[in-house]
Amino acid sequence: MVSEFSVRAASVEDAPCLAVAERETARTPGLLRSTPAELSDVAFATRIEQLESPGMRGRYLVAVDARGALVGHALLDPMPLIQCAHVFRLTIVVHPGHTSRGVGRVLMNALLAWASEHERLEKIELLVRSTNARAIRLYESCGFVAEGRLRRVIKLPSGDYVDDIAMAWHRIEQ
Ligand SMILES: CC(C)(COP(=O)(O)OP(=O)(O)OC[C@H]1O[C@@H](n2cnc3c(N)ncnc32)[C@H](O)[C@@H]1OP(=O)(O)O)[C@@H](O)C(=O)NCCC(=O)NCCS
């Protein structure tokens, strides 16, 4: 099936829009690790510059709809230490109002296609809140497996705790 969404490399000009969408997402407790105040436009621009600069240390993609409007973003960020340089960290956020319409799958497919071709990348890691069934189902369907549980690592404004699940994708197992 042809998706109504397409994917392109992020540009620094996208940063304010991505930051707004992620801050809005972060207003719902239990989805992201960050709170809205911890997500600055500058940090988004810096990350895009780092990952999409010539030589491409990693990958920072955005999903756009048929009109070119941004509907999601996802990135693979390599770990800095030499002995972990084969491991990349994944982040994905489909923008509010656009979830459960296939955007997440389009972004994951594009990132994993890039990962499969990247000479250094062997493993992708992510952390997902244990209560985020939608995200866990997407990751499992893309070949990610649970590798551990970080108990009571998130403390919500309500005072309730949430665990994180550490999941990973190993190229050798795909
Ligand atoms: C989690 C997230 C990335 C999934 O992307 P999405 O665009 O909403 O999901 P898609 O429509 O592409 O669906 C992909 C899969 O996710 C799962 N899924 C999607 N919507 C779901 C829902 N409402 N309930 C349960 N599972 C759901 C299904 O397994 C689905 O596969 P299928 O269509 O073959 O059944 C997206 O919802 C999101 O960014 N949410 C807010 C931020 C967040 O939770 N980020 C992840 C932090 S670790």
The ligand as a MOL file (V3000), in Angstrom:
LIG
                    3D

  0  0  0     0  0            999 V3000
M  V30 BEGIN CTAB
M  V30 COUNTS 48 50 0 0 0
M  V30 BEGIN ATOM
M  V30 1 C 4.3960 5.5730 19.2620 0
M  V30 2 C 4.3200 6.1850 17.8920 0
M  V30 3 C 5.7220 6.4600 17.3590 0
M  V30 4 C 3.6340 5.1990 16.9190 0
M  V30 5 O 3.4950 5.8330 15.6530 0
M  V30 6 P 2.0490 5.9300 14.9700 0
M  V30 7 O 2.1800 6.7370 13.7650 0
M  V30 8 O 1.0670 6.4160 15.9870 0
M  V30 9 O 1.7590 4.4030 14.6270 0
M  V30 10 P 1.3100 3.7880 13.2290 0
M  V30 11 O -0.0320 4.3370 12.8360 0
M  V30 12 O 2.4130 3.9160 12.2480 0
M  V30 13 O 1.0990 2.2710 13.6040 0
M  V30 14 C 2.2250 1.4340 13.7720 0
M  V30 15 C 1.9180 0.3540 14.7730 0
M  V30 16 O 1.7730 0.9230 16.0530 0
M  V30 17 C 0.7800 0.2280 16.7590 0
M  V30 18 N -0.3240 1.1530 17.0110 0
M  V30 19 C -0.6320 2.2920 16.3430 0
M  V30 20 N -1.6740 2.8810 16.9120 0
M  V30 21 C -2.0450 2.1090 17.9510 0
M  V30 22 C -3.0530 2.1980 18.9340 0
M  V30 23 N -3.9190 3.2270 18.9680 0
M  V30 24 N -3.1160 1.1970 19.8650 0
M  V30 25 C -2.2500 0.1760 19.8520 0
M  V30 26 N -1.2660 0.0460 18.9420 0
M  V30 27 C -1.1740 0.9850 18.0080 0
M  V30 28 C 0.3140 -0.9090 15.8860 0
M  V30 29 O 1.1190 -2.0420 16.1470 0
M  V30 30 C 0.6160 -0.3690 14.5180 0
M  V30 31 O 0.8410 -1.3610 13.5840 0
M  V30 32 P -0.3760 -1.8180 12.6040 0
M  V30 33 O -0.8900 -0.5940 11.9750 0
M  V30 34 O 0.2890 -2.7770 11.6560 0
M  V30 35 O -1.3730 -2.4520 13.5190 0
M  V30 36 C 3.4650 7.4870 17.9060 0
M  V30 37 O 2.1480 7.1720 18.3110 0
M  V30 38 C 4.0230 8.5760 18.8260 0
M  V30 39 O 5.0170 9.2120 18.4970 0
M  V30 40 N 3.3670 8.7900 19.9660 0
M  V30 41 C 3.6960 9.9030 20.8680 0
M  V30 42 C 5.1500 9.9130 21.3320 0
M  V30 43 C 5.6750 8.5500 21.7010 0
M  V30 44 O 5.0020 7.7700 22.3710 0
M  V30 45 N 6.9110 8.2960 21.2410 0
M  V30 46 C 7.6070 7.0760 21.5730 0
M  V30 47 C 8.3670 7.2680 22.8520 0
M  V30 48 S 9.3770 5.8420 23.2370 0
M  V30 END ATOM
M  V30 BEGIN BOND
M  V30 1 1 1 2
M  V30 2 1 2 3
M  V30 3 1 2 4
M  V30 4 1 2 36
M  V30 5 1 4 5
M  V30 6 1 5 6
M  V30 7 2 6 7
M  V30 8 1 6 8
M  V30 9 1 6 9
M  V30 10 1 9 10
M  V30 11 2 10 11
M  V30 12 1 10 12
M  V30 13 1 10 13
M  V30 14 1 13 14
M  V30 15 1 14 15
M  V30 16 1 15 16
M  V30 17 1 15 30
M  V30 18 1 16 17
M  V30 19 1 17 18
M  V30 20 1 17 28
M  V30 21 1 18 19
M  V30 22 1 18 27
M  V30 23 2 19 20
M  V30 24 1 20 21
M  V30 25 1 21 22
M  V30 26 2 21 27
M  V30 27 1 22 23
M  V30 28 2 22 24
M  V30 29 1 24 25
M  V30 30 2 25 26
M  V30 31 1 26 27
M  V30 32 1 28 29
M  V30 33 1 28 30
M  V30 34 1 30 31
M  V30 35 1 31 32
M  V30 36 2 32 33
M  V30 37 1 32 34
M  V30 38 1 32 35
M  V30 39 1 36 37
M  V30 40 1 36 38
M  V30 41 2 38 39
M  V30 42 1 38 40
M  V30 43 1 40 41
M  V30 44 1 41 42
M  V30 45 1 42 43
M  V30 46 2 43 44
M  V30 47 1 43 45
M  V30 48 1 45 46
M  V30 49 1 46 47
M  V30 50 1 47 48
M  V30 END BOND
M  V30 END CTAB
M  END
